[in-house]
Amino acid sequence: MSEKIKYELEFPIHASPNMLYQYISSASNLSEWFADNVNSRGKIFSFFWDGVEEKAELISFKNNKYVRFKWLDNDDDSFFEINIVVDELTKDVSLVVFDFAEEDEVEEGKMLWESQISDLKQVIGSSQ
């Protein structure tokens, strides 16, 4: 198994941290932009894409700040994390995504995140 590479993406987004947190932490809101459907039982989230289920555990979170999920079928230390960052001076809000992919899949992973965040912006009415 090849080593996974951690990568980071930043997306400026016009929304309050409180509102964004609802969209990155609740199953019903995640199903509006991240996956076709999302269910949760406690800390275990089931994500569905094209009828295929992927399970992840919510391993860490801080209200209005970030969520970190670990895919249950991964036997490595990889995770994905969505952070809400507010610039101290301008008060501009960004989502910063950390994820892992094998070297030949990093670009594909970035394009997928760009597509998903674009969907999120449409859902919350933040056009940019």
Secondary structure, DSSP 8 states (H G I E B T S, - for coil): ---EEEEEEEEE--S-HHHHHHHHH-HHHHTTTTSSEEEEETTEEEEEETTEEEEEEEEEEETTTEEEEEETT--SS--EEEEEEE-TTT--EEEEEEEEEEGGGHHHHHHHHHHHHHHHHHHHT---
